[in-house]
Amino acid sequence: MGKTDDLATTRRPRFERPEQSGVFVLAVVEGPDAGKVFTIDASAPSRALVGKSPVCAMRLDDREVSRRHAALAVAGRALQIVDLGSTNGTTVNGVSIKEAFLHGGEAIRVGASVLSVQREQPRFVPLTEATAFGRLVGESPAMRKLYPVLKQLSQADTAVLLEGESGTGKELAAEELHMAGPRKDAPFLTLESSTLDEAAQRRELLGGPGQPGLLQRAAGGTLFVDEIGNVPAELQALLAGVAERREKPLVHDVRLIAATRRDLDRDVGLGRFDDGLFFALVAGRIEMPPLRERAGDVSALARAFWADLRSDDGAAKGDAPAALPEDFLPRFEGYTWPGNVRELKAAVLVRFTQGELGALHRSEPPPTAGDLVGAILDEKLPFPRARERVVQEFERRYVERALAEHGGNVTKAAVASGIAHRYFQLIRARNR
């Protein structure tokens, strides 16, 4: 990249005036909660959930509504609604939807409830000028809405639940919450529950004769539980006591931060997750945004990772150029980064260490069709939702491969796929 382009990247104004974003008012006009009114704009750090769960911003007392029924988010001047695999589905103006963009005047039915959608005058949504929270970096609106919430939670002592896809930075966020808070000089310890069986998790947490466990060693500090949905029921109850400072006979001054990519609401409903622990965690819930929703951050993160590799005394620099090669990012144009930031970092490392000989990296080998179907069956979803998940994954992989084989050219990929350009674009958009 030439020097002029470098300056255009590094010296561009960071904080242009934010665009006007839509403001929507949703009123319950039919159902047990008739009369309730909710307002949604672009200022929230996470999607607004609709359902019966206490985690939902739009909580409905409707037994036909799922715990997490749907999610709403302002996208520019439109309102995006996504059905979250609800039991009874979501309709807009009588049409069953998985995802839709609303502009005001629509009627949404969830369970036995109907919500009218009205759009108000757009307004500017102020964003923090911060571009990082410790080592968690990014200038996208999705991240800049998150930083104030992280800062506020870092000064509290309540339990925190970090939700999000694999590779979105949940563990890094947990570490930075600890380092920015009053416990920063005390231990930060991790329980990797997804790699241990029940007996091993118990030993790790509670220790044994002459061997203190994590809860003892983390005294005064923070315990991070990765994939808390895998913790056995007995230990979930213990962690609920830790989170609420009420466990007996053990009393530990430990702050609990947990992470998951599972739907804990569904697990609570099925009796697989302790509701006391869930209630203790959801007060500090944060949804980490996937990389595909962090506009502009791929380029910034890739360059930062490259610079870190260059400055690492232990890295074998070899003939690696001083700056990220010009051709690196174009190769991934249109790619949705299913492995998120972890995958991007690994891709940069491959290019740094192997040069142009390095293959395009993927965070993990794709599972076989049998593994995919088995994994979805293990979630015990209703038949329509399970079938939808299989089709969705097939469409996503098919489109990714077609685009990769044709250099990201949508027109060529659509022709080779034997479908219309518009339909190809539709499939691509709904699986991003």
C-alpha positions in Angstrom: 0.0 0.0 0.0 1.4 3.4 -0.9 2.1 6.1 1.6 -0.9 8.2 0.6 -3.2 5.3 1.2 -1.5 4.7 4.6 -2.2 8.3 5.6 -5.7 8.2 4.4 -6.2 5.2 6.7 -4.4 6.5 9.8 -5.3 10.2 9.6 -8.9 10.0 8.6 -11.3 11.6 11.0 -12.2 8.9 13.6 -15.4 10.3 14.9 -17.5 11.6 12.0 -20.9 12.8 13.0 -23.1 9.7 13.5 -25.8 9.1 11.0 -29.4 9.5 12.0 -30.8 6.2 13.3 -34.4 5.1 13.4 -36.5 5.2 16.6 -39.4 2.7 16.9 -42.2 2.4 19.3 -43.8 -1.0 19.8 -47.1 -1.2 21.6 -48.8 -4.4 22.7 -52.3 -4.2 21.2 -53.4 -7.8 21.8 -52.6 -10.3 24.5 -52.0 -10.5 28.2 -49.7 -7.4 28.2 -52.0 -5.2 26.1 -51.1 -1.5 26.8 -47.4 -2.0 27.3 -45.2 0.2 25.2 -41.5 -0.2 24.3 -39.1 2.2 22.6 -36.1 0.9 20.6 -33.3 3.0 19.1 -29.7 2.4 18.1 -28.2 3.3 21.5 -28.5 -0.1 23.1 -25.2 -2.2 23.2 -27.1 -5.4 22.4 -30.2 -6.5 20.6 -33.5 -6.1 22.4 -34.9 -9.5 23.1 -38.6 -10.3 23.2 -39.9 -13.1 25.3 -40.7 -14.4 28.8 -37.2 -14.4 30.2 -36.0 -11.9 32.7 -33.2 -11.1 30.2 -35.6 -9.7 27.7 -36.0 -5.9 27.3 -39.5 -6.6 26.1 -40.7 -9.1 28.6 -44.2 -10.5 27.9 -46.4 -12.5 30.3 -47.7 -14.7 27.5 -47.4 -18.5 27.9 -47.4 -19.0 24.1 -44.2 -16.9 23.8 -40.8 -18.5 24.2 -38.3 -17.4 26.8 -36.3 -15.8 24.1 -38.7 -15.5 21.2 -37.3 -12.8 18.9 -34.6 -10.1 18.8 -34.9 -6.6 17.6 -32.2 -4.1 16.5 -32.2 -0.8 14.7 -30.3 -1.1 11.4 -30.0 2.4 10.0 -33.6 3.7 9.6 -35.1 0.2 9.7 -36.0 -2.2 12.5 -34.6 -5.7 12.1 -36.5 -8.5 13.7 -35.1 -12.1 13.9 -37.0 -15.1 15.2 -34.8 -17.0 17.7 -36.1 -20.4 17.0 -39.3 -19.8 19.0 -41.7 -22.7 19.5 -44.7 -20.9 17.9 -42.9 -18.7 15.4 -43.1 -15.0 14.6 -45.3 -13.4 11.9 -45.2 -9.9 10.4 -48.5 -8.8 8.8 -49.6 -12.4 8.9 -46.5 -13.7 7.1 -44.2 -16.2 9.0 -40.7 -14.8 9.1 -37.2 -15.8 10.2 -35.8 -12.3 9.6 -37.4 -9.1 8.3 -36.8 -5.4 8.1 -39.6 -3.1 9.3 -40.2 0.5 8.5 -43.3 1.3 10.7 -46.9 0.4 10.3 -46.5 -3.4 10.7 -48.1 -5.8 13.1 -45.9 -8.4 14.8 -47.5 -11.5 16.3 -45.5 -13.5 18.8 -47.5 -16.2 20.6 -50.9 -14.8 21.5 -49.6 -11.2 21.5 -49.7 -8.6 18.7 -47.4 -5.7 18.7 -47.9 -2.6 16.5 -44.8 -1.0 15.1 -44.6 2.8 14.7 -41.5 4.8 13.5 -40.7 8.1 15.1 -38.4 10.9 13.8 -34.8 9.6 13.4 -32.3 11.0 15.7 -28.5 11.1 16.2 -27.2 8.5 18.6 -24.1 9.7 20.4 -21.3 7.2 20.7 -18.3 7.3 23.0 -15.0 8.4 21.5 -13.3 5.4 23.1 -11.9 2.9 20.5 -10.8 0.3 23.0 -11.5 -1.2 26.4 -8.1 -2.4 27.5 -6.9 -4.9 24.8 -10.5 -5.2 23.4 -10.3 -2.8 20.4 -12.5 -1.7 17.6 -13.9 1.6 16.2 -17.2 0.1 14.9 -20.5 1.5 16.3 -21.2 -2.0 17.7 -18.0 -1.9 19.8 -18.3 1.8 20.8 -21.7 1.2 22.2 -20.3 -1.7 24.3 -17.4 0.2 25.9 -19.4 2.3 28.4 -21.3 -0.8 29.6 -18.0 -2.7 30.1 -16.6 0.3 32.0 -19.6 0.5 34.2 -19.6 -3.3 35.0 -15.9 -3.2 35.7 -16.5 -1.0 38.7 -19.3 -3.2 40.0 -18.9 -6.4 41.9 -21.9 -8.3 40.5 -21.7 -11.4 38.4 -21.4 -11.0 34.6 -22.6 -13.2 31.7 -20.8 -12.8 28.4 -22.8 -14.2 25.5 -21.8 -14.5 21.9 -20.5 -16.7 19.2 -17.1 -18.5 19.4 -14.2 -16.3 18.8 -15.9 -13.0 19.6 -13.5 -12.1 22.5 -15.5 -13.2 25.5 -12.5 -14.4 27.5 -10.5 -11.2 26.6 -13.5 -9.1 27.7 -13.6 -11.0 31.1 -9.9 -10.3 31.6 -10.3 -6.6 30.9 -13.3 -6.4 33.2 -11.1 -7.8 35.9 -8.1 -5.6 35.1 -10.2 -2.4 35.0 -11.8 -3.1 38.3 -10.9 -2.9 42.0 -9.8 -6.6 42.0 -7.1 -6.1 39.4 -4.3 -7.0 41.8 -5.9 -10.2 42.9 -6.0 -13.5 40.9 -7.9 -14.0 37.7 -8.4 -17.8 37.3 -10.3 -19.8 34.6 -12.4 -22.9 34.7 -12.4 -24.5 31.1 -15.6 -26.4 31.7 -16.0 -27.6 28.1 -12.7 -29.6 28.3 -13.4 -31.3 31.6 -15.8 -34.0 32.8 -17.9 -33.6 35.9 -15.4 -35.1 38.3 -12.6 -33.0 36.9 -14.6 -29.8 37.2 -15.4 -30.6 40.8 -11.7 -31.2 41.6 -10.7 -28.0 39.8 -13.3 -25.9 41.6 -13.0 -27.4 45.1 -9.6 -29.0 45.1 -8.7 -32.0 47.3 -6.6 -32.9 50.3 -3.7 -30.5 50.5 -4.7 -29.1 47.1 -6.7 -25.8 47.1 -9.3 -25.4 44.3 -10.0 -22.5 42.0 -12.5 -21.0 44.4 -9.9 -20.8 47.2 -7.0 -19.7 45.0 -9.2 -16.9 43.4 -10.1 -15.4 46.8 -10.3 -11.7 46.5 -10.2 -11.9 42.7 -12.2 -13.2 39.8 -13.2 -16.7 38.6 -14.0 -16.9 34.9 -16.1 -19.9 33.8 -15.8 -20.6 30.1 -19.0 -22.2 28.7 -20.9 -22.2 32.0 -23.7 -24.2 30.3 -21.4 -27.3 30.6 -21.0 -27.1 34.4 -22.9 -29.9 36.2 -26.0 -29.1 38.2 -24.3 -29.6 41.6 -21.6 -27.1 40.8 -24.1 -24.7 39.2 -25.9 -24.4 42.5 -22.6 -23.8 44.3 -21.7 -21.1 41.8 -25.1 -19.5 42.3 -24.1 -19.1 46.0 -20.8 -17.6 45.0 -22.4 -15.1 42.7 -24.9 -14.1 45.4 -22.3 -14.3 48.3 -24.5 -16.8 50.1 -22.9 -20.2 49.7 -22.4 -22.4 52.7 -20.3 -23.9 54.3 -17.8 -22.4 51.9 -17.6 -18.6 51.8 -15.5 -17.2 49.0 -14.9 -13.6 48.2 -14.8 -14.2 44.4 -16.4 -12.3 41.5 -17.9 -14.6 39.0 -17.7 -13.9 35.3 -19.1 -16.5 32.9 -19.3 -17.0 29.2 -21.5 -19.1 26.9 -22.5 -19.4 23.3 -25.5 -21.5 24.3 -29.1 -20.4 24.9 -29.2 -20.6 28.7 -32.8 -19.6 28.6 -33.7 -22.8 26.7 -31.6 -24.8 29.2 -33.4 -23.3 32.1 -36.7 -24.1 30.6 -35.6 -27.7 30.0 -34.3 -28.0 33.6 -30.7 -28.3 32.5 -29.5 -25.0 34.0 -29.9 -23.7 37.6 -32.4 -20.9 37.5 -30.8 -19.3 40.6 -27.4 -19.0 38.8 -29.2 -17.7 35.7 -30.9 -14.9 37.6 -27.6 -14.0 39.3 -25.9 -13.8 35.9 -28.4 -12.0 33.7 -28.2 -8.7 35.6 -24.8 -8.3 34.1 -25.5 -9.8 30.7 -23.4 -8.6 27.7 -23.8 -9.8 24.1 -20.5 -9.7 22.3 -21.0 -8.8 18.6 -19.8 -11.1 15.9 -17.1 -9.7 13.6 -19.5 -9.5 10.6 -21.5 -6.9 12.5 -18.4 -4.8 13.4 -18.2 -2.5 10.3 -14.6 -1.5 9.6 -13.0 -3.5 12.4 -11.6 -6.3 10.2 -9.1 -4.0 8.6 -8.1 -2.3 11.8 -7.8 -5.5 13.7 -5.8 -7.2 10.9 -3.3 -4.3 10.9 -3.1 -4.4 14.7 -2.4 -8.1 14.8 0.3 -7.7 12.1 2.0 -4.9 14.1 1.9 -7.0 17.2 3.7 -9.8 15.4 6.3 -7.4 14.1 7.0 -6.0 17.6 7.1 -9.4 19.3 10.7 -10.2 20.0 9.9 -13.9 20.1 8.4 -13.9 16.6 10.5 -15.1 13.7 10.0 -12.1 11.4 11.9 -13.6 8.5 11.0 -11.7 5.3 7.6 -10.5 6.6 7.0 -7.0 5.4 6.7 -4.1 7.9 3.0 -3.6 7.1 0.1 -5.9 6.3 0.4 -6.9 2.6 -2.0 -5.1 0.3 -3.5 -8.3 -1.1 -4.4 -9.8 2.3 -7.8 -8.1 3.0 -9.1 -8.3 -0.6 -8.8 -12.1 -0.5 -11.4 -12.1 2.2 -13.8 -9.6 0.7 -17.4 -10.8 1.4 -16.2 -13.4 3.8 -18.3 -13.5 7.0 -15.6 -14.7 9.4 -17.6 -17.5 11.1 -14.7 -17.9 13.6 -14.8 -14.2 14.3 -11.8 -12.3 15.7 -10.0 -15.6 16.6 -10.2 -16.7 13.0 -9.0 -13.3 11.7 -6.0 -13.4 14.1 -5.1 -16.9 13.0 -5.3 -15.9 9.3 -2.9 -13.0 9.9 -0.5 -15.3 11.7 -0.6 -17.8 8.8 0.2 -15.0 6.4 2.9 -13.6 8.6 4.7 -16.9 9.1 4.1 -18.6 5.8 3.8 -15.6 3.4 1.9 -16.1 0.2 2.3 -19.9 0.5 0.0 -19.9 3.5 -3.5 -21.3 2.7 -6.5 -19.2 3.6 -7.2 -20.0 7.2 -10.4 -21.2 8.7 -10.8 -21.4 12.4 -11.6 -25.1 12.5 -12.3 -27.8 9.9 -16.0 -27.8 8.9 -17.9 -30.7 10.4 -19.2 -33.4 8.1 -22.8 -33.4 7.2 -23.4 -36.2 9.7 -21.7 -34.3 12.4 -23.8 -31.2 11.6 -27.1 -33.1 11.7 -26.1 -34.9 14.9 -25.1 -31.6 16.6 -28.4 -30.0 15.7 -30.3 -33.1 16.9 -28.5 -32.9 20.2 -30.1 -29.5 20.7 -33.5 -31.2 20.8 -35.2 -28.5 18.8 -38.7 -28.8 17.4 -38.7 -30.5 14.0 -39.4 -27.4 11.9 -36.6 -25.4 13.7 -34.1 -28.3 13.4 -34.8 -28.7 9.7 -34.4 -24.9 9.2 -31.1 -25.0 11.0 -29.8 -27.7 8.7 -30.9 -25.9 5.6 -29.5 -22.6 6.9 -26.1 -24.2 7.4 -26.1 -25.8 4.0 -27.0 -22.5 2.3 -24.2 -20.6 4.2 -21.6 -23.1 3.3 -22.7 -23.4 -0.4 -22.6 -19.6 -0.8 -19.2 -19.3 0.9 -17.7 -22.0 -1.3 -19.3 -20.6 -4.5 -17.9 -17.1 -3.7 -14.5 -18.5 -2.9 -14.3 -20.4 -6.2 -15.1 -17.3 -8.1 -13.0 -14.7 -6.3 -15.9 -13.1 -4.5 -17.7 -12.3 -7.8 -21.4 -12.6 -6.9 -22.6 -12.7 -10.5 -20.2 -15.5 -11.6 -21.0 -17.4 -8.4 -24.8 -17.2 -9.0 -24.4 -18.3 -12.7 -22.3 -21.3 -11.6 -24.8 -22.2 -8.9 -27.6 -22.3 -11.5 -29.8 -19.7 -9.7 -30.8 -16.1 -10.3 -28.5 -13.4 -9.2 -31.2 -11.8 -7.0 -32.0 -15.2 -5.3 -28.3 -15.8 -4.7 -28.0 -12.4 -3.1 -31.1 -13.1 -0.9 -29.6 -16.4 0.3 -26.3 -14.7 1.0 -27.9 -11.9 2.9 -30.1 -14.1 5.2 -27.1 -16.3 6.2 -24.7 -13.5 7.1 
